[in-house]
Amino acid sequence: MTDTALPIKNPSVTLYAFHLWQDLSQELGQLRQDADQLWQHCANLSEPLAIPDLKSLPEKLQSPPSQTGITSDHVDLLPGNGRLTYTPPLQIEGSALTVEVYPRQIHDTYALDLTLYYQNVTVAASQFSRLNPQGCLLSSTIQASLGQTLVLYGEPVGSPDEDRKLADACVDAFFQGTDQKPEFSAFGQLFGSPIFAYDNGKEKPTEQCHLLVCLNRHPETLKLVEKTSLSFFNLLCCRSKILFAYHESRWCYRETRELYGQLEQDVQRFKELPTERETRLEQLKQKLTDMPSKTFDYAGYLRDMEDHKTAIATNAANYDTWLEKIRESSLEDDNIEFLADFLNQRTQLFQNQIQVNLNYLKPGQQLFDQMLGSIRGIVEIDQAESDRALEKALRDQEKAAEKREQNLQRWIALVGIGLAVSGISSQTAAKPVESIITQLDPKQSLDCPKAGFTPCLTYSVVFVVFHVGVGAIAGLIVYRIIHRLSK
């Protein structure tokens, strides 16, 4: 089929991108580190869209007001009417391209409404590639933390029977030269005109590609789109937040599962602890150092999963509110069940899956606590026994030292007593010594020094030995007495 067989009038594309500028963990009014990332990437579109002035977009934005200063759910971040309009030198069939940039703040979210359109021109569907030069509007380029939605719009010239082919041709052209083309997912009718939904099914927000193709076939369509634009904008914001919360919950689930696996290994190693007390005590002390941080991380991930579940429920309720406002303006033959299906099926599925994950992982938190308590108990017991053993060893050493000290003191006392007795004995008459020498050698004279050197030396030696022996005998007698008394 040639391009001329699928003509479309007044083609346009609108990018709705959503980016968190504040986290729940931060103080009110405090910006995330990457809060201005959406505006920086929007400014980077200046080159592919040939709009040099777009580079200064971040400087033109007003500082976000504090939470207490917000009087409306939506805050325009540009002065005046909140929009910037550019007319770059990109033309189709003599028609100039118009680019409108509308940055907003919705509670904790920065939201970008960027529209590119041609007026009063009929082109082939393949010309939609001109509305996405270099793939500049894709999620991989915009990198909005909450994700984005693209809406292709045009007024079909051909038969309604060819609407699906026309929508597919527009999508093919828009994603020409990229590998991110989404698949057809749903069909409906909004404000009297057919609408086609496409999705690539990715979980990560910066990889998601959600696209709607609206083909205007009813005179009331544009008026009703304008009337419900804010509701539709908020509906898409809630959708992105729901998908983001589920993606974050899945990340938490994977991290918690990893910790759970480590816990199972710790439990097995816990059953195989060495019997030697000191080695076991050293290993368990190391576990007491490592496990508290893991326990806190585990509990933190479970808490975050609960928070994400709450976020999904909250945004699902808001999604339903905005969907009702769109329904109030719908025509009798409209069919927007594909929008309701996201709420009734996917959102409910997300909440159920998170609850299943929590039911599976929560017992692990109790196991962490029980294991930590068991380790602390064993460490306390082993430490107490180790302390008692050390204390006993110290006491034994002290007793041995005391005993050595006592023995030393006894020997010192005995030597002193022996020397004292020897001294006393030596001061007495030498008759016993002389008698002994006379008995041994009757002819020996003891008249020193006349008796000569040898007799005198013999006399002196015997004298000393005798009195030392007396002292030693006295010392031994006293030692025996002290030894008996000590027992």
Secondary structure by P-SEA (a helix, b strand, c coil): cccccccccccbbbbbbbbbcccccccccccccccaaaaaaaaaccccccccccccccccccccccccccccccccccccccccccccccccccbbbbbbbbbbbcccbbbbbbbbbccccccccccccccccccccccccccccccbbbbbbbbbcccccaaaaaaaaaaaaaacccccccccccccccccbbbbbbbccccccccbbbbbbbbbcccaaaaaaaaaaaaaaaaaaaaaaaaaaaaaaaaaaaaaaaaaaaaaaaaaaaaaccccaaaaaaaaaaaaaccaaaaaaaaaaaaaaaaaaaaaaaaaaaaaaaaaaaaaaccccccaaaaaaaaacaaaaaaaaaaaaaaacaaaaaaaaaaaaaaaaaaaaaaaaaaaaaaaaaaaaaaaaaaaaaaaaaaaaaaaaaaaaaaaaaaccaaaaaaaaaaaccccccccccccaaaaaaaaaaaaaaaaaaaaaaaaaaaaaaaaaac
